[in-house]
Amino acid sequence: MKITKERTDKRGKRIVTVELDAGEHIVAFNPNAHYRTGYPLEDVVGGHIILDSEHVTWCSIEQRWVS
């Protein structure tokens, strides 16, 4: 994802234009709200936790998640 344009209007709302790679999706999270994760975990987590997450990939050589 790449942000190509961002501005704030008179009401304080952010207007953002983004460029997504093939297969990417965009979702908005409120840091003060709570969200239920999907099956099989179905945990409830705060939006601030989701916003602090980072993209990782599985390393088959080391057998662990790496940043």
Secondary structure, DSSP 8 states (H G I E B T S, - for coil): -EEEEEEE-TTS-EEEEEE--TT-------TTSEEE--TTT--EEEHHHHHT----EEETTTTEEE-
